[in-house]
Amino acid sequence: MVTTIAQALVLVLGLLAGRIWPREARRGLLTQESWVNLLNGAVLFAGKQGVVLGLVYLGVQPLEGRLLDLTGLPGAVQFLIAFLTLDFARYWLHYADHRVPLLWSFHRVHHSAEAMDATTGFRMHLVDFVQLAAVPLVLFGVLFRVSDGWPMHAALTVGIVADAIEHANVRFTLDTPFRRLWFQVFNTPLFHSWHHTRDGQICDGNYANALPLWDRLFGTEVTREVPPELYGVEDKQALESSWLGLQLLRPGPRQLRWRAGTAAAASDSPKAS
């Protein structure tokens, strides 16, 4: 419940921020793609809740990690370990989604977005959704035992907040010390925009969820001075922009052609890398 409330809150705040400080000027708060994203996310979330309720009804008990018990540690230490291992695992899963052809065939649903905003994180295939759900289940249901209180909820919530921030239609420049520090420590709309460039076959990287540290450590950062001009996938990989079309991987024509960034942003933004 805590993570669901946090997700709804950061979604609203991300959309409002995109309206006040837009990277791309738009007529309304939501685009056609935004509505598809929200519907897709609602269907996946409803399916997840149905599975959870079914397991509860059947009396299935949640798994508890047996290999390393962290419950005796202070809450702050539990949170730090849980957050770092979760973010690290998500980085490598994301890396695999781009490098393993079978996984990419499903992950390209997320990358078919051509109008980035805080709803883009909901644009994913069921296979992607199951993968992401499996990461905390394996980490905290098999490997680690973490207190089922604020350390666990906080570790999961940070990832949710990062997802909304990184996809937000917000113009993020590096013209203040605070923004430069943020860029070094935490994911930003500028950093993640280069993960969604349509030239992904040439400029493939920036896989981190919350901490860009992983991309810098493993040489996969591809950030440039300003956001890319176009988002999405190559024409031959384009998908029908409807929630059912995305889940069935139906080929389709492009629905939108948004340009990311402006001439003013290009002239004002300092070098990011």
C-alpha positions as CSV (number, residue, x, y, z in Angstrom):
1,M,0.0,0.0,0.0
2,V,2.8,2.4,0.9
3,T,4.6,1.9,-2.4
4,T,1.3,2.2,-4.4
5,I,0.5,5.6,-2.7
6,A,4.1,6.8,-3.4
7,Q,3.8,5.7,-7.0
8,A,0.5,7.7,-7.5
9,L,2.0,10.7,-5.8
10,V,5.2,10.9,-7.8
11,L,3.2,10.3,-11.0
12,V,1.1,13.4,-10.3
13,L,4.0,15.5,-9.3
14,G,6.0,14.3,-12.3
15,L,3.2,15.3,-14.7
16,L,2.8,18.7,-13.1
17,A,6.5,19.3,-13.2
18,G,6.5,18.4,-16.9
19,R,3.8,21.0,-17.4
20,I,5.6,23.8,-15.5
21,W,9.2,23.1,-16.7
22,P,8.7,21.2,-19.9
23,R,11.5,19.7,-22.0
24,E,9.0,19.4,-24.8
25,A,6.2,22.0,-25.2
26,R,2.8,20.2,-25.4
27,R,-0.8,21.3,-25.6
28,G,-2.1,19.3,-22.7
29,L,-1.0,17.5,-19.6
30,L,-1.3,14.0,-21.2
31,T,-0.6,12.8,-24.7
32,Q,-2.3,10.0,-26.6
33,E,0.7,7.8,-25.5
34,S,0.2,8.9,-21.9
35,W,-3.3,7.5,-21.9
36,V,-2.1,4.2,-23.4
37,N,0.6,4.0,-20.8
38,L,-1.8,4.6,-17.9
39,L,-4.2,2.0,-19.2
40,N,-1.4,-0.5,-19.7
41,G,-0.2,0.1,-16.2
42,A,-3.7,-0.2,-14.7
43,V,-4.2,-3.6,-16.4
44,L,-0.8,-4.9,-15.2
45,F,-1.4,-3.6,-11.7
46,A,-4.9,-5.2,-11.6
47,G,-3.4,-8.5,-12.7
48,K,-0.8,-8.3,-10.0
49,Q,-3.3,-7.6,-7.3
50,G,-5.4,-10.5,-8.5
51,V,-2.5,-12.9,-8.2
52,V,-1.6,-11.5,-4.7
53,L,-5.2,-11.9,-3.5
54,G,-5.4,-15.4,-5.0
55,L,-2.2,-16.4,-3.1
56,V,-3.6,-15.0,0.1
57,Y,-6.9,-16.9,-0.4
58,L,-4.9,-20.1,-0.9
59,G,-3.0,-19.5,2.3
60,V,0.4,-19.3,0.5
61,Q,3.0,-17.8,3.0
62,P,5.5,-15.2,1.7
63,L,9.1,-16.5,1.3
64,E,11.7,-15.3,3.8
65,G,15.3,-15.0,2.8
66,R,17.5,-17.7,4.5
67,L,21.0,-17.0,3.2
68,L,21.7,-13.8,4.9
69,D,19.6,-12.4,7.8
70,L,19.8,-8.6,8.1
71,T,17.1,-8.1,10.6
72,G,19.5,-7.8,13.5
73,L,21.1,-4.8,11.9
74,P,20.0,-1.1,12.4
75,G,17.2,-0.1,10.1
76,A,19.3,2.4,8.2
77,V,21.9,-0.3,7.4
78,Q,19.2,-2.7,6.3
79,F,17.8,0.0,4.0
80,L,21.2,0.8,2.5
81,I,22.0,-2.9,1.7
82,A,18.5,-3.5,0.4
83,F,18.5,-0.4,-1.8
84,L,22.0,-1.0,-3.2
85,T,21.5,-4.6,-4.0
86,L,18.1,-4.0,-5.6
87,D,19.4,-1.1,-7.7
88,F,22.4,-3.2,-8.8
89,A,20.3,-6.1,-9.8
90,R,18.0,-3.9,-11.8
91,Y,20.9,-2.5,-13.6
92,W,22.0,-5.9,-14.8
93,L,18.5,-7.0,-15.7
94,H,18.1,-3.9,-17.7
95,Y,21.4,-4.5,-19.4
96,A,20.2,-8.0,-20.3
97,D,17.0,-6.7,-21.7
98,H,18.9,-4.7,-24.2
99,R,21.6,-7.3,-25.0
100,V,19.6,-10.6,-25.2
101,P,17.4,-10.6,-28.3
102,L,14.5,-12.5,-26.8
103,L,14.3,-10.2,-23.8
104,W,14.6,-7.1,-26.1
105,S,11.6,-8.3,-28.2
106,F,9.5,-7.6,-25.1
107,H,11.5,-4.7,-23.7
108,R,11.1,-2.7,-26.9
109,V,7.4,-2.2,-25.8
110,H,8.8,0.3,-23.2
111,H,11.1,1.9,-25.8
112,S,8.3,2.3,-28.3
113,A,7.3,5.5,-26.4
114,E,7.9,8.6,-28.5
115,A,6.5,11.2,-26.0
116,M,8.4,10.8,-22.7
117,D,6.6,11.8,-19.5
118,A,6.0,10.4,-16.0
119,T,3.6,7.8,-17.3
120,T,6.2,6.1,-19.6
121,G,7.3,3.8,-16.8
122,F,3.9,2.1,-17.1
123,R,4.5,1.3,-20.7
124,M,5.9,-2.3,-20.5
125,H,5.1,-5.8,-21.6
126,L,3.8,-8.4,-19.2
127,V,7.2,-10.2,-19.5
128,D,9.0,-7.1,-18.4
129,F,6.6,-6.6,-15.5
130,V,7.1,-10.1,-14.3
131,Q,10.9,-9.7,-14.5
132,L,10.9,-6.5,-12.5
133,A,8.6,-8.1,-9.9
134,A,10.8,-11.1,-9.6
135,V,13.9,-9.1,-8.7
136,P,12.8,-8.1,-5.1
137,L,11.2,-11.5,-4.7
138,V,14.5,-13.3,-5.3
139,L,16.5,-10.8,-3.3
140,F,14.3,-10.5,-0.3
141,G,12.4,-13.8,-0.6
142,V,15.4,-16.1,-1.1
143,L,18.7,-14.3,-0.5
144,F,18.2,-11.6,2.2
145,R,15.9,-11.4,5.1
146,V,15.0,-7.7,5.7
147,S,12.6,-6.3,8.3
148,D,9.1,-6.0,6.8
149,G,8.9,-2.3,7.9
150,W,10.3,1.0,6.7
151,P,13.7,-0.4,5.4
152,M,11.9,-2.7,2.9
153,H,9.3,-0.1,1.9
154,A,11.8,2.7,1.6
155,A,14.1,0.6,-0.6
156,L,11.3,-0.2,-3.0
157,T,9.9,3.3,-3.0
158,V,13.2,4.9,-4.0
159,G,13.1,2.9,-7.2
160,I,9.5,4.0,-7.9
161,V,10.4,7.7,-7.3
162,A,13.5,7.3,-9.6
163,D,11.4,5.8,-12.4
164,A,8.9,8.7,-12.4
165,I,11.7,11.4,-12.2
166,E,13.8,9.9,-15.0
167,H,10.9,9.7,-17.4
168,A,9.4,13.0,-16.6
169,N,9.0,15.6,-19.4
170,V,11.2,18.0,-17.5
171,R,14.0,20.2,-18.8
172,F,17.0,19.3,-16.7
173,T,20.1,21.5,-17.2
174,L,23.4,21.5,-15.3
175,D,23.7,25.2,-14.7
176,T,23.7,25.1,-10.9
177,P,25.9,23.3,-8.4
178,F,22.8,21.5,-7.0
179,R,21.8,20.1,-10.4
180,R,25.3,19.1,-11.1
181,L,25.5,17.2,-7.8
182,W,22.1,15.6,-8.5
183,F,23.3,14.5,-11.9
184,Q,26.4,12.8,-10.4
185,V,24.5,11.0,-7.7
186,F,20.9,10.3,-8.8
187,N,19.2,9.6,-12.1
188,T,17.8,12.6,-14.0
189,P,15.6,13.3,-17.0
190,L,18.7,14.2,-19.0
191,F,20.6,11.1,-18.1
192,H,17.6,8.8,-18.9
193,S,16.6,10.6,-22.0
194,W,19.7,9.2,-23.7
195,H,18.6,5.7,-22.8
196,H,15.4,6.3,-24.9
197,T,17.1,7.9,-28.0
198,R,15.8,6.5,-31.3
199,D,19.5,5.9,-32.2
200,G,19.7,3.2,-29.5
201,Q,21.5,0.9,-31.9
202,I,24.3,3.4,-32.0
203,C,24.0,5.0,-28.5
204,D,23.0,2.1,-26.2
205,G,23.5,2.7,-22.5
206,N,22.3,4.5,-19.3
207,Y,20.6,1.4,-17.9
208,A,20.6,2.5,-14.2
209,N,17.3,2.8,-12.3
210,A,18.3,5.2,-9.4
211,L,22.1,5.4,-9.3
212,P,24.0,6.3,-12.5
213,L,27.0,5.0,-10.6
214,W,26.6,1.6,-12.2
215,D,26.8,2.9,-15.7
216,R,29.9,4.9,-14.9
217,L,31.5,1.9,-13.2
218,F,30.8,-0.5,-16.1
219,G,31.3,1.9,-19.0
220,T,27.8,2.1,-20.2
221,E,27.0,5.8,-19.8
222,V,26.1,7.6,-23.0
223,T,24.8,11.0,-21.8
224,R,25.4,14.0,-24.0
225,E,25.0,17.7,-23.7
226,V,21.3,18.0,-24.5
227,P,18.5,15.5,-24.8
228,P,18.2,13.5,-28.1
229,E,15.9,14.9,-30.8
230,L,13.8,11.8,-31.2
231,Y,12.7,9.0,-28.9
232,G,11.4,5.5,-29.7
233,V,12.6,2.6,-31.8
234,E,13.6,2.1,-35.4
235,D,10.8,2.0,-38.0
236,K,11.1,-1.8,-38.4
237,Q,10.5,-2.3,-34.7
238,A,7.6,0.1,-34.3
239,L,4.5,-1.2,-32.5
240,E,0.8,-0.5,-32.5
241,S,0.2,2.2,-29.9
242,S,-2.6,0.5,-27.9
243,W,-2.3,-1.5,-24.7
244,L,-3.5,-4.7,-26.4
245,G,-1.3,-4.0,-29.4
246,L,1.7,-3.6,-27.1
247,Q,1.1,-6.8,-25.2
248,L,0.6,-8.8,-28.5
249,L,3.7,-7.1,-30.0
250,R,1.6,-6.0,-33.1
251,P,3.7,-4.1,-35.6
252,G,2.3,-0.7,-36.4
253,P,3.1,2.7,-37.8
254,R,4.5,5.5,-35.7
255,Q,1.8,7.4,-33.8
256,L,3.8,10.5,-32.7
257,R,6.9,12.4,-33.7
258,W,8.0,14.5,-30.7
259,R,11.2,16.5,-30.8
260,A,13.1,16.4,-27.5
261,G,14.7,19.7,-26.5
262,T,14.9,23.1,-28.1
263,A,17.5,25.3,-29.6
264,A,17.5,27.3,-26.4
265,A,18.2,24.2,-24.4
266,A,21.0,23.3,-26.7
267,S,22.7,26.7,-26.2
268,D,22.1,26.9,-22.5
269,S,23.0,23.4,-21.3
270,P,26.6,22.7,-20.2
271,K,28.3,19.4,-21.1
272,A,27.0,16.5,-19.1
273,S,29.7,13.9,-19.6
